[in-house]
Amino acid sequence: MYLIVIAWAYVTLMMAVAEATSTTGTVLGAIITFALYGLLPMGILVYILGTPSRKRAIKAREAAEQAAHDAAQEQARAHAATAAPGPEGASPLPDAGGEPSAALTPGAAMAVRKEP
């Protein structure tokens, strides 16, 4: 792909030089020739031909994120399985930290909802 881009850039550069050095040509015409015949089509071509590699990179990044998430979940499960149960045999799974919930804390007030 890059060989095509380099070759086409060379061809359009030579076209622009010929336009600029021609007796009837102008530098503005050379710039427009290089931009419209060289840069614009090559930008589109590189974007289109680069799509599969961008998709592969996105999928690889998502797979790495999923693997990291799965490893963190497995580590949390392993930690929860080895942690001692809380008061009254409660499982530490909800917070995975081994701390009892607020309802099980001695002296804690329960939240009361006002009826409408």
N, C-alpha and C positions, 0 to 999 in steps of 0.2 A: 504494500500500500504506500509506503513512504517513497519508494522508487518512482511511482507514478506522480506523486505530489512534487518531488524534486524535479523530475523531467518536465512536467507541465509548468512549474514556476520558471524554469530556465527558458522554455519556449516563449512564455508570455513576457518575460523580461527582455528577451531579444526583440519581440514585437514592439515593446515600449521604447526600446533604444532606437529601433528603426523609425518609429513615429517621431521621436524627439529630434533625431538628426536629419530627418527628411527636410527638403526645402519647403514643402507645403505643410509639414507637421508642426505641432506645438508641444511644449512640455505638459501643458494641461491635458492635451489629447493623449500623451504617453501615460500620464497618471491614470486617466480614466480607462485607457486600454488595459493597463496592468490590473486595475481594481476589478473591472467588469469581466475581463476574459481570464484573469488569473486567480485573484484572491477569492472572489465570490463563488465561482464553481468549485474551487478546491476546498473551501470551507464547508460547502454542502456535502461534497464527496467524503471528506474526512469524518464529518458528523455521521453520515449514513453508514459508512464502513466501520466506524468505531462503535456502533450500537451493540453488536454481540459482545465485545469485550467489556463494555459498561455493564451490560446485563450480568455477565459472569462475575464481575467485581461486586455488584450489588448482592447477588446470590451468595457469594463467598462471605461477605460481611454479615448478611443475615444469618447464615449458618454458624458463623463464629459467635454472634450474639446469642443465638439459641443454645449453642453448646455451653457458653458461659452461664446462661440462665439455668440450664438443666443442672450444671455442676453446683451452682449456688443452692438450688432447691434440694439436691441430693445431700449436700453438706448440712443444710438446715434440718432435713429429715434425720440424718445420722446424729446430729447434735440433740435433737428432740428425743430420739430413741434412747440415748445414753444419759439424758438428764434425769435427775430424781423427780418423782411426781410431787406436785404441790400439796397443800393441805387437803385433807379428806380424800386423798387419792386422785385429785384432779390432774388431768393430763396437761403438760405444758405446751401442747401443740398450737393453741390459738395465737400465742405471741412468740413461740419458739424460744423464749428466753427463760422459761422456768419460773416466771413470776406469776402469782395467783391473780385472778381478775379482781377488779375493784369490788365486786359483790362479795368476794371471799375474804377481803381484808377486814380484820377486826376493827370496829369503831368507825367504819366508813358509812356514810349516809347514802341511802338509796335514792336515786332520782325519782321524783314523782311528777307525772305529767298532768297538767291541768286539763280537764275535760272541756270541750268547747260548749 
